[in-house]
Amino acid sequence: MTRELLKDLKQENKNSSQKKRIITYYIHNGNSTITDLAKVLDLSIPTVTKLVEDMCSSGILNSYGKLETAGGRHPQLYGLNPDACYFVGVDIRRFCVNIGLINFNGELVENQMNVPYTFENSPKGLDNLCDIIRTFISSLIVEKDKILDISINVSGRVNPDSGYSYSWFNFGEDPLSQVMTDKIGIDVYIDNDTRAMTYGEYLRGNINEKKDMLFVNLSWGLGLGIIIDGKLYKGKSGFAGEFGHTPAYNNEIICHCGKKGCLETEASGSAMYRKLVERHKNSEKSFLSDLIDAGKEITLENLIDAINHEDVLCIELAEELGYELGKNIAGLINIFNPELVVIGGVLSQLGDYVLLPIKTAVRKHSLNLVNRDTTIRLSSLKDRAGIIGACMMARSRIFIDNEA
């Protein structure tokens, strides 16, 4: 039944467009009466009644009983049927994969965090990723036919409309989304990881109905997600938000993008790690000194753990990172004048060690008249922003009406 509805919604006709608008309304607002729905969508009550009844018959909507009112008739409440369909989101990290499943209401019903996965930009690495996704899907009690699509977060340059990744897994002529669809057997979409995190924070984070928001993804690299008037801004080719590759320094350090002096070379997890190793070589001691001497891999979690153990050197590096990042966020505030700036990504777990120097730099380097209405805070979703955002994007690609 769900597949038939999906086919119906893809038809370019008035009836399908109206159904899509109804679904979009329920996704954003929850259960409501036909009267309220008709007012918001500017449709007649008989038209909405017929559409809602038809969608209840198809199993996409449910009746949720009478709305309790002070007096008079008690109108019927309608809303999405949570079991009508499901969506998978995949968040790729450097050393693991987070993967989850949401129902039609957007509720996370299953998730697996920190599934071991060593990122390798090769056909074998792609096959291993697909194996993880297939294993997750096979473990679910949900019927596979009800999983409508999968959204996968990929770092770097991604065009979500064409399905091409230009930074990773780009060793074939076909779009990555199509290659993975063929391997997994369910429609796959890809998008930039920071944009997905931004979308997750916007829909499920504590943003208090703000419509203009910037999301800074502070992890090994540095990314930016942009919400303008309640909508994700992607740019012409899907590449908007390459904040980390702003030319900010004359430091002659080659960024992984191939250029020198990118912001990411001084304000990111990779920069913090590089500086830690350099200062360790200069005989400065750290909680992580033994790991460095042993040639062990240092993760962002190791850096966070060191700071939680009051490692003086790592705290100093975190504060330097925050101040450098804050100077450049000040520029973003001057340009966008946003209501909210959210600091997310793995290193947002450093809390005030990174947030306070960011705020200090913003106050010093941005215009007071511009920044006074901007709130800067840490992500409320923390390490779940990516997986929640990916799941929500999987649903929105099919059912969100951007004109509603």
C-alpha positions in Angstrom: 0.0 0.0 0.0 2.8 2.4 0.9 4.6 1.8 -2.5 1.3 2.6 -4.3 1.0 5.9 -2.4 4.6 6.7 -3.2 3.9 6.2 -6.9 0.8 8.3 -6.6 2.7 11.2 -4.9 5.2 11.3 -7.7 2.5 12.0 -10.2 2.4 15.6 -11.3 -1.3 16.4 -10.7 -3.3 18.5 -8.4 -4.5 15.6 -6.2 -1.0 14.3 -5.6 0.2 17.9 -4.8 -2.5 18.4 -2.2 -1.8 15.0 -0.5 1.9 16.0 -0.3 1.0 19.3 1.3 -1.1 17.5 3.9 1.7 15.1 4.7 4.1 18.0 5.0 1.8 19.8 7.4 1.4 16.7 9.6 5.2 16.2 9.6 5.8 19.7 10.9 2.8 20.2 13.1 1.6 16.8 14.4 -2.1 15.7 14.6 -4.8 18.2 13.8 -8.4 18.5 12.8 -9.7 18.8 9.2 -10.9 22.3 9.9 -7.5 23.5 11.0 -5.8 21.7 8.1 -8.2 23.3 5.6 -7.5 26.8 7.0 -3.7 26.4 6.8 -3.7 24.9 3.3 -6.5 27.3 2.1 -8.6 24.4 0.9 -12.3 23.8 1.3 -13.4 21.4 4.2 -15.1 19.0 1.7 -11.9 18.8 -0.3 -9.7 18.1 2.7 -12.2 15.6 4.1 -12.1 13.6 0.9 -8.3 13.7 0.7 -7.9 12.7 4.4 -10.4 9.8 4.1 -8.6 8.6 1.0 -5.2 8.7 2.8 -6.7 6.9 5.8 -7.9 4.2 3.5 -4.5 3.8 2.0 -3.0 3.5 5.5 -0.8 6.6 5.4 -3.0 8.5 7.9 -4.8 7.4 11.1 -7.8 8.8 13.0 -6.8 9.5 16.6 -10.2 10.1 18.2 -12.1 13.2 19.2 -10.4 16.4 20.2 -11.4 17.4 23.8 -13.0 20.9 23.7 -14.8 23.1 26.2 -18.2 22.6 24.6 -20.0 21.8 21.4 -19.0 19.1 18.9 -15.7 17.3 19.4 -13.9 17.3 16.0 -11.9 14.3 14.9 -8.1 14.3 15.1 -6.0 12.9 12.2 -2.3 12.4 11.8 0.4 10.2 10.3 0.3 6.5 10.7 3.8 5.9 12.2 4.0 2.3 10.9 3.1 3.2 7.3 6.7 3.6 6.3 10.3 3.8 7.6 13.5 5.5 6.7 17.2 4.7 7.4 19.9 7.2 8.1 23.7 6.5 8.0 26.3 8.8 9.5 29.9 7.9 8.5 32.6 8.8 11.0 36.4 8.3 10.7 36.5 5.1 12.8 32.8 4.1 13.0 29.3 4.3 11.5 26.1 5.4 13.3 23.0 4.0 11.7 19.3 4.5 12.6 15.7 3.9 11.6 12.8 6.3 12.0 9.1 5.7 11.5 6.8 8.0 9.6 6.4 10.3 12.6 10.1 10.9 12.7 10.6 8.9 15.9 13.9 7.0 16.2 12.8 3.4 16.7 16.2 1.7 16.2 19.8 2.8 16.2 23.3 1.4 16.4 26.0 3.8 17.5 29.7 3.4 16.9 29.6 0.4 14.7 33.3 -0.3 14.0 34.3 0.9 10.5 37.7 2.1 9.4 37.1 4.6 6.6 38.9 3.7 3.4 38.3 5.5 0.2 38.3 2.5 -2.0 35.9 0.0 -3.6 36.6 -2.3 -0.6 35.8 0.5 1.8 32.5 1.1 0.0 31.6 -2.6 0.0 32.3 -2.8 3.8 30.0 0.2 4.3 27.2 -1.4 2.3 27.7 -4.6 4.3 27.1 -2.7 7.5 23.9 -1.2 6.2 22.6 -4.5 4.8 23.3 -6.2 8.2 21.5 -3.5 10.1 18.4 -3.7 7.8 18.3 -7.5 8.1 18.3 -7.2 11.9 15.1 -5.1 11.9 11.7 -6.5 12.6 10.3 -4.0 10.2 9.3 -5.3 6.7 12.0 -4.4 4.2 9.3 -3.2 1.8 8.3 -0.5 4.2 11.7 1.0 4.2 11.3 3.6 1.5 14.8 5.0 1.3 18.2 5.5 2.9 20.1 8.8 3.3 23.9 8.6 3.9 26.0 11.4 5.2 29.3 11.9 3.3 31.8 14.6 4.1 33.2 17.0 1.6 31.7 18.1 -1.7 28.4 16.3 -2.4 25.7 17.2 -4.9 22.6 15.6 -3.4 20.5 16.3 -6.5 22.8 14.4 -8.9 23.9 11.9 -6.3 27.6 12.5 -7.0 30.3 12.7 -4.2 33.4 14.6 -5.4 35.5 14.0 -2.2 35.0 10.3 -1.4 34.0 7.1 -3.2 34.2 8.9 -6.5 36.2 6.2 -8.4 33.4 5.4 -10.9 31.4 7.2 -13.5 28.0 6.4 -12.0 26.6 8.6 -9.2 27.5 7.2 -5.7 23.8 7.1 -4.8 23.0 4.8 -7.7 26.0 2.6 -7.0 24.8 2.1 -3.4 21.2 1.7 -4.5 22.3 -1.2 -6.7 24.4 -2.8 -3.9 21.8 -2.5 -1.1 18.5 -2.9 -3.0 16.8 0.2 -1.5 16.8 3.7 -2.9 19.9 5.6 -1.5 20.4 9.3 -1.4 23.6 11.1 -0.2 24.2 14.5 1.2 26.9 16.4 3.0 27.3 15.3 6.6 27.3 18.9 8.0 24.1 19.7 6.2 22.4 16.6 7.6 23.5 17.5 11.1 22.1 21.0 10.6 18.8 19.5 9.5 18.6 17.2 12.4 19.4 20.0 14.9 16.8 22.2 13.2 14.0 19.6 13.4 14.8 17.9 16.7 17.2 20.3 18.5 16.2 22.9 21.0 16.1 25.9 18.6 12.9 27.6 19.9 11.3 28.1 16.5 14.2 30.1 15.1 14.2 30.3 11.3 17.8 31.6 10.6 20.5 29.4 11.9 24.1 28.5 11.3 25.5 25.1 12.4 29.3 24.7 12.8 30.5 21.1 12.5 33.7 21.0 14.6 35.2 17.6 14.1 38.4 16.4 12.3 37.5 19.0 9.7 35.3 22.0 9.8 31.9 22.4 8.0 29.0 24.8 8.0 25.3 24.2 7.6 23.0 27.1 6.8 19.2 27.5 7.5 17.6 30.6 5.9 14.0 31.3 6.6 13.5 27.8 7.8 15.0 26.1 4.8 18.4 24.4 4.2 20.6 26.4 1.9 22.6 24.1 -0.4 24.0 26.5 -3.1 23.8 26.0 -6.8 25.6 22.7 -6.9 25.1 21.5 -3.3 28.5 22.7 -2.2 27.5 25.6 0.2 29.1 25.5 3.6 32.8 24.8 2.9 33.7 27.0 5.9 36.8 25.1 6.7 38.4 25.9 3.3 38.1 29.7 3.8 41.6 31.1 3.0 42.4 32.5 6.5 46.2 32.1 7.2 49.6 32.5 5.6 50.9 29.5 7.4 52.1 27.4 4.4 50.3 24.4 5.8 48.8 22.3 3.1 45.1 21.4 3.8 43.7 18.0 2.7 41.9 19.9 -0.1 45.3 20.6 -1.6 45.4 24.4 -0.9 47.4 26.3 1.7 46.3 28.3 4.7 42.7 27.1 5.0 40.8 27.9 8.2 40.7 24.1 8.8 44.5 24.0 9.2 44.3 26.0 12.5 40.7 25.5 13.8 39.7 21.8 13.6 40.3 18.5 15.3 43.1 17.7 12.8 44.8 21.0 13.6 44.5 20.4 17.3 46.1 16.9 16.9 48.9 18.3 14.8 49.7 20.9 17.3 49.6 18.4 20.1 52.2 16.2 18.4 54.4 19.3 17.6 54.4 20.5 21.2 55.0 16.9 22.5 58.1 16.8 20.3 59.2 20.0 22.1 59.0 18.1 25.4 55.7 19.4 26.6 53.8 16.7 28.5 50.3 15.5 28.0 47.9 12.9 29.2 48.3 11.5 25.7 52.2 11.5 25.6 52.5 7.7 26.1 50.0 7.0 23.2 52.0 9.4 20.9 55.3 7.8 21.9 53.8 4.3 21.1 52.7 5.5 17.7 49.1 4.8 18.6 46.2 6.4 16.7 44.9 9.4 18.5 41.1 9.9 18.2 39.0 13.0 19.0 37.6 11.0 21.9 41.1 10.7 23.2 41.5 14.5 23.1 38.2 15.0 24.9 39.1 12.4 27.5 42.5 14.2 28.1 40.7 17.5 28.7 38.2 15.8 31.0 41.3 14.7 33.0 42.4 18.3 33.1 45.3 17.9 30.7 46.8 21.4 30.7 48.3 21.2 27.2 45.1 19.9 25.6 43.0 22.5 27.4 45.3 25.2 26.1 45.0 23.8 22.5 41.2 23.6 22.8 41.0 27.3 23.9 43.3 28.4 21.1 41.1 26.4 18.6 37.9 28.1 20.0 39.3 31.6 19.7 40.5 31.1 16.1 37.2 29.6 15.2 35.3 32.4 17.0 37.2 35.1 15.0 35.9 33.5 11.8 32.4 32.9 13.1 32.3 36.6 13.8 32.7 37.1 10.1 29.7 34.8 9.4 27.6 36.7 11.9 28.4 40.0 10.2 27.4 38.4 6.8 24.3 36.4 7.8 23.0 38.1 11.0 21.6 34.8 12.2 19.3 34.3 15.2 21.3 31.2 16.3 24.7 29.7 15.9 25.0 26.1 17.0 28.4 24.5 17.7 28.2 20.8 16.9 30.4 17.9 15.8 32.5 15.7 18.1 34.6 18.5 19.5 31.4 20.3 20.7 31.7 17.8 23.6 34.5 20.0 24.9 31.8 22.2 26.2 32.9 25.6 27.7 36.6 24.9 27.0 35.7 25.7 23.3 32.5 27.6 23.6 33.7 30.4 25.9 36.7 31.4 23.7 34.4 31.3 20.7 32.0 33.8 22.4 35.0 36.0 23.5 36.3 36.2 19.9 32.8 36.8 18.5 32.3 39.7 20.9 35.7 41.2 19.9 35.6 40.7 16.2 31.9 41.1 15.1 29.8 44.2 15.0 27.9 44.8 18.2 24.7 45.9 16.4 24.8 42.7 14.4 25.7 40.1 17.0 23.5 41.3 19.8 20.5 39.3 18.6 22.6 36.1 17.9 22.6 33.3 20.4 25.6 30.9 20.3 25.3 27.6 22.0 26.3 23.9 21.8 24.4 21.3 20.0 21.6 19.7 22.0 21.7 16.5 19.9 25.5 16.1 20.4 26.7 12.9 18.6 23.2 12.0 17.5 22.7 15.0 15.2 24.2 13.3 12.2 22.1 10.1 12.4 18.9 12.0 13.2 19.5 14.4 10.4 20.2 11.6 7.9 17.0 9.9 8.9 15.0 13.1 8.6 16.5 13.8 5.2 15.5 10.4 4.0 11.9 11.2 4.8 11.9 14.8 3.6 13.2 13.8 0.1 9.9 12.0 -0.5 7.3 13.7 1.5 8.3 17.3 2.3 6.6 19.8 0.0 9.0 22.8 -0.3 6.2 25.0 -1.5 3.9 24.2 1.5 
